[in-house]
């Protein structure tokens, strides 16, 4: 069945990119620094690393589970309402993260509430607006711009968060971020689409779109690759500061490393989005995953020094979220943009299952063995698997029977 694309652009591309970029900068920038809170919170509360890691794992799986529903609501009722609710949940979750004195309460706020908040304030919702309002010949590039903005948020927010923790304490730092998250609400006005944009011509049903996607092998291969993406980036983002401290590195090395990941991610995501306009996106994805596997293997093989950490962070940063623009562009290219937020949320659910396992296994295996080595080796093997999994993806649009008028 054929979904009908809106006949005209309803929002200006500049407006969509500016507002979407600032929203992703805040939502992704805040969460990128959560690893900085691992040791202050666990030491102050007397918790194990697994307690903190489990809450972050729940956050990622809650984000993944809620993602398709947030995308479905954004496709049906518009992104504005979803973004406003997401911003409120983000602020509440950060406050609970600061005040929780038990592992269960910490998991509820840091895990469930923040996970649901991120599902409504990040890529799936914003990319749905981009897909509906940016021409197909510029869509991959526009997604690269939005992803680069989120990457800049990581670069910007990590040193800010580290400064807040050092000067105001870890609890007050979370209160400040809770206020910052509310800035998403006025920015969401720039993504408020006119009602008629969603009602142009015959529409494919939600159930039909879901069945069609899950029956498409390329969609399943994209989900497999995104699983690996989540496992790798969340494990590294949360556990690398503690990994470096365990090996005698100063906290500043970890802060600089996370900042470098954010900085080089700006270039990597923009490059991936731009290349997606000119070459097969499946090759871009395969190269990214293989590059990650090689980077991790070399990082573990060479002596650990601040220089090796910074080089690794720069390389991984270039490859960090560069999977996002080509993956979402392939989804739009195959299935169209009518249910892009929902389908993007389903692919992202796989990403978050990987994130759950990456962050939880990091804490679990560290507590069991006193080392992160096993999880590093798993990350290498998964990178090779994802490089192979993306090769069979077919990027051609599905041929559907037209819907009756």
Buried (B, 14 or more C-beta within 10 A) or exposed (E): BBBBBBEEEBBEBEEBBBBBBBBBBBBBBBBBBBBBBBBBBBEEBEBBBBBBBBBBBBBBBBBBBBBBBBBBBBBBEBBBBBBBBBBBBBBBBBBBBBEBEEBEBBBBBBBBBBBBBBBBBBBBBBBBBBBBBBEBEBBBBBBBBBBBBBBBBBBBBBBBBBEBBBEEBBBEBBBEBBEBBBBBBEBBEBBBBEEEBBEBEEBBEBEBBBEBBEEBEBBBBBBBBBBBBBBBBBBBBBBBBBBBBEEEBEBEBBBBBBBBBBBBBBBBBBBBBBBBBEEBBBBBBBBBBBBBBBBBBEBBEEEBEBEBBBBBBBBBBBBBBBBBBBBBBBBBBBBBBBBBBBBBBBBBBBBBBBBBBBBBBBBBBBEEEEEBEBBBEBBBEBBBBBBBBBEEBBBEEBEBEEBEE
